Amino acid sequence: MGLTRWPLGLRWLVVVSAGLLLGGVLGALHLPAAAMVGPMIAGVGMALMGGNLRVAAGVGQMGQGVAGCLIALNLDAPALSQTIAIWPVALVFVALTFAVACLTGLVASDWTGLDREATLWGFLPGMMSTVIAVAHERGLDSRMIALIQILRLMLVIAAMVMVAMIVSGPAMPHTGSGAGATLQSTATAVLLCVVGTAVARWLPVIPAAASLVPLSLATALTLSGFDLSMPGWLVSLAFLAIGLQVGLRFTPELLRRGVSALPGLAAACLLLILLCGVTGVALSWIAGVSLMSGMLATVPGSIDSIAILAIGTGADVAFVMTLQTVRLFAVVIFGPLIATGLARMLRRHGERRGRM
């Protein structure tokens, strides 16, 4: 029986409690990003049982803003300068990840029989909400694209957590949260998150504004010497919101629409992760960063979830977030044009072959 008959407050109490409990258990096992992964698992369970819950946009955006501030606390001037110095390498690997994502989208279409343009959009890395919205406006099957995007994101998080346990060992504490927090630093961080949420609402043309605006402002304050330390409960609530936001999207309706294609889509997602992992290994060797830093810089996950993983695994946060941010803007600017153009080109090629 679906859980929709349960009172709304009871459903939220169950999923939040389960998320916090799972996060605590996984954290005790030193699993990277446990505070996000636990709620994500709880959200998937609630969604598949028909809980019919959604994290309010503003709540999710505030959580992304806290993640942005947390990133800034792990950045310093030398690390940023070192990352900027290798910008040609960064651009090459951003383009490579983009190409691998498009290739995987085409492979997924062949494996599942789904529309090529839909799978191309589904495998575009980053900016899930924007990709789904724009695809809907263009008359594509936005629900199938949402399924691919959500499935890809969850598999990326799961794969990177497992890789991190092997490569980096036990999770590291989240720098910037805890005893160092003051009322002034906490209030300032919350204010930056409110600004990011407002920009995301009123200026949607700015990609991932809920994360990037607080990140940019917090970086400027941190580099100027201002302490933006946040209490642990605020960081935990942010990770809870981000995890639930991902997990609760995986609804039975989405699953029904793509159940026949699910094995092929999952295999294609794993192929994408594997190919991006190979490019990440190459990037770590060329750029002289750790293996985990190289892999997190190239895998196609959401910018906030990758940031949480980077911080929890002790990766080079400046390096990872620079490449993720550059790719984010590349997807927003060029992604729709490339996906649509590539699909049309292949369609015309198929029509020509059919007439021969």
FENTATA-V671934 format. One line per field, one symbol per residue. ss: DSSP state (H for helix, E for strand, C for the rest). phi: phi as a letter, one per 20 degrees, with the letter a starting at -180 (. if undefined). psi: psi as a letter, one per 20 degrees, with the letter a starting at -180 (. if undefined). Layout:
ss = ???
phi = ???
psi = ???
//
This chain:
ss = CCHHHCCHHHHHHHHHHHHHHHHHHHHHCCCCCHHHHHHHHHHHHHHHCCCCCCCCHHHHHHHHHHHHHHHHHCCCHHHHHHHHCCHHHHHHHHHHHHHHHHHHHHHHHHHHCCCHHHHHHHCCCCCHHHHHHHHHHCCCCHHHHHHHHHHHHHHHHHHHHHHHHHHCCCCCCCCCECCCCCHHHHHHHHHHHHHHHHHHHHCCCCCCHHHHHHHHHHHHHHHCCCCCCECHHHHHHHHHHHHHHHHCCCCHHHHHHHCCCHHHHHHHHHHHHHHHHHHHHHHHHHHCCCHHHHHHHHCCCCHHHHHHHHHHHCCCHHHHHHHHHHHHHHHHHHHHHHHHHHHHHHHHHHHHHHHC
phi = .fefffggffffffffffffffffffffemfglgfefgffffffffffenfldcfggffffffffffffffgfddbggfffffffdgffffffffffgfffffffffffffdmfgfffffffeffnlgffgffffffeneffffffgffffffffffffffffffeedngfefffodpfffcfffffffffffffffffffecffeflffeffgfffffffffeoeedgcfgfffffffffffffffffeegfffffcffeggfffffffffffffffffffffffemdffffffffdfedfffffffffffdmfffffffffffffgffffedggffffffffffffffffffee
psi = pqjhiqqghgghgghgggggggggghhhjkpqkhiggghgghggggghjkhlqppqghghhgghgghghhghijqrggggghghhkhggggghghgggghggghggghghhijrpghghghhjpprlghgggghhghjjrnhhhhggggggggghgggghggghhggibqqqqopiqbhiprhghghgggghhgggggghgimihoplhhghghggghgggghijpokqqqhhggghghgggghhggiimqhggghhjhhigghggghghggggghhghhggghggikrqghggghhhqmrqhghhggggghjkrngggghghhgghghggggiggggggggggghghhhhghhi.
//
